[in-house]
Amino acid sequence: MLRIGLTGGIASGKSSVARIFRELGAHVIDADRVAREVTPSGSPALAQIARAFGAQVLRPDGTLDRAALGAIVFADRGKRRVLEGILHPLILGEIDRRIDALAQDDPRGVAVVEAALIFELARQAEYDAVVVVWAEPEQQAQRLMARDRLPPEEARRRMDAQMPLAQKRLRADFVVDNSGDEARCRQEAERVWQELARLAAGGGRC
């Protein structure tokens, strides 16, 4: 099975490209969704998070308040690293388990892992290729403010918490340019998918 990392910057359009890849036949694993699934109410991971960051990151029903937690960790690099130390081993282990299961069922398929921090965590070597979704920084900021209803300074803080998208683009095997409209994004994603399909058929890495 071909293992593809799909990354980019916050609000660059990773999810949109992942959706297109899924429509074209990819098996998509969303790292954010996995993060939610490993922190259900009553789980050991959620208990660790509550001990580290306080009851303020829990909703009244005992579930994780991701917005409250995000406000804390995006404002403090040290706290962000504490959270990463709790979550990343669980998330990465679950992603690997899911890819192994997919490979059993579809050995010639393409598994796409949608994750923001592939380069930041130095995980790129684990993939046959890495696809970066590109957008101009101002586009990212505008999309992020609209999507999450954030003020400009908070949007910029969250963007600054990740590796600059220009650096990720330089490290990418393939780039999907999402600086245009939806039709252009689909055209770009389909172009890259054709390359990935050829790579899968050849059974090789980039």
TIBA-397420 format. One line per 3 residues: number of its first residue (from 1); their letters; for each residue x, y, z of C-alpha. Coordinates in steps of 0.25 Angstrom, whole numbers. Layout:
NUM> A> X Y Z | ...;
# end
This chain:
1> MLR> 0 0 0 | 5 14 -4 | 6 23 9;
4> IGL> 4 38 6 | 5 49 16 | -4 61 13;
7> TGG> 0 73 20 | 0 88 19 | -3 100 28;
10> IAS> -15 103 37 | -26 107 28 | -19 104 15;
13> GKS> -29 94 10 | -24 80 15 | -38 75 17;
16> SVA> -43 80 4 | -32 73 -3 | -34 60 6;
19> RIF> -48 60 2 | -45 60 -13 | -35 49 -11;
22> REL> -45 41 -4 | -55 43 -16 | -44 38 -25;
25> GAH> -41 26 -17 | -32 28 -6 | -33 23 8;
28> VID> -32 36 16 | -28 36 31 | -31 49 38;
31> ADR> -21 52 49 | -30 62 56 | -41 52 56;
34> VAR> -32 41 62 | -28 51 73 | -43 53 76;
37> EVT> -45 38 77 | -33 35 86 | -38 46 96;
40> PSG> -53 42 99 | -59 45 112 | -53 36 123;
43> SPA> -41 32 115 | -27 32 122 | -22 42 111;
46> LAQ> -33 52 115 | -30 50 130 | -16 54 127;
49> IAR> -20 66 119 | -29 71 130 | -17 69 141;
52> AFG> -8 77 132 | -17 88 128 | -28 88 138;
55> AQV> -43 86 138 | -45 98 129 | -42 90 117;
58> LRP> -54 81 120 | -68 83 117 | -79 81 127;
61> DGT> -82 67 121 | -67 63 123 | -63 64 109;
64> LDR> -51 72 104 | -53 86 101 | -44 87 89;
67> AAL> -46 102 87 | -42 105 102 | -30 96 100;
70> GAI> -26 102 87 | -26 116 93 | -16 111 104;
73> VFA> -6 103 95 | -5 113 84 | -1 124 93;
76> DRG> 10 116 100 | 20 107 93 | 23 100 106;
79> KRR> 9 96 108 | 7 92 94 | 19 82 96;
82> VLE> 13 76 108 | 0 74 100 | 8 68 89;
85> GIL> 15 58 98 | 2 53 103 | -5 52 90;
88> HPL> 5 49 79 | 9 35 83 | -6 31 84;
91> ILG> -9 38 71 | 3 32 63 | 1 18 68;
94> EID> -14 18 64 | -11 24 50 | 0 13 48;
97> RRI> -10 2 53 | -21 7 43 | -11 7 31;
100> DAL> -7 -7 34 | -21 -11 34 | -24 -4 21;
103> AQD> -12 -11 15 | -17 -24 18 | -30 -21 11;
106> DPR> -25 -13 -1 | -10 -15 -3 | -10 -7 -16;
109> GVA> -18 4 -10 | -14 18 -6 | -14 22 9;
112> VVE> -14 37 11 | -11 42 25 | -17 57 26;
115> AAL> -8 63 37 | -3 77 40 | 10 74 47;
118> IFE> 17 63 38 | 30 72 36 | 29 78 50;
121> LAR> 30 64 56 | 40 59 45 | 31 48 41;
124> QAE> 32 50 26 | 42 38 24 | 30 29 28;
127> YDA> 23 33 15 | 25 29 1 | 22 43 -3;
130> VVV> 17 56 4 | 7 65 -2 | 6 80 3;
133> VWA> -6 88 1 | -2 102 -2 | -9 116 0;
136> EPE> -3 130 2 | -2 134 16 | -12 145 15;
139> QQA> -22 135 10 | -19 125 21 | -21 136 31;
142> QRL> -34 141 25 | -40 127 24 | -35 124 38;
145> MAR> -42 136 44 | -55 133 36 | -55 118 39;
148> DRL> -52 119 54 | -57 133 57 | -43 138 62;
151> PPE> -38 152 63 | -26 155 54 | -15 154 65;
154> EAR> -20 140 69 | -21 135 55 | -6 139 53;
157> RRM> -2 133 66 | -8 120 62 | -1 121 48;
160> DAQ> 12 124 55 | 11 112 63 | 14 103 51;
163> MPL> 25 102 41 | 24 113 31 | 16 108 19;
166> AQK> 27 113 9 | 37 103 16 | 27 92 15;
169> RLR> 25 95 0 | 40 94 -2 | 41 80 5;
172> ADF> 28 74 -2 | 29 63 -13 | 16 69 -19;
175> VVD> 8 82 -17 | -6 85 -18 | -8 100 -20;
178> NSG> -21 104 -13 | -19 119 -15 | -30 120 -25;
181> DEA> -45 116 -25 | -51 102 -22 | -51 98 -37;
184> RCR> -36 101 -38 | -33 94 -25 | -40 81 -30;
187> QEA> -32 82 -43 | -19 83 -35 | -23 71 -26;
190> ERV> -27 63 -38 | -14 66 -45 | -6 61 -33;
193> WQE> -15 49 -31 | -11 44 -45 | 3 45 -40;
196> LAR> 0 37 -28 | -8 27 -35 | 4 24 -44;
199> LAA> 13 23 -32 | 4 13 -26 | 4 5 -39;
202> GGG> 19 5 -39 | 20 1 -25 | 31 11 -22;
205> RC> 34 23 -14 | 37 37 -19;
# end
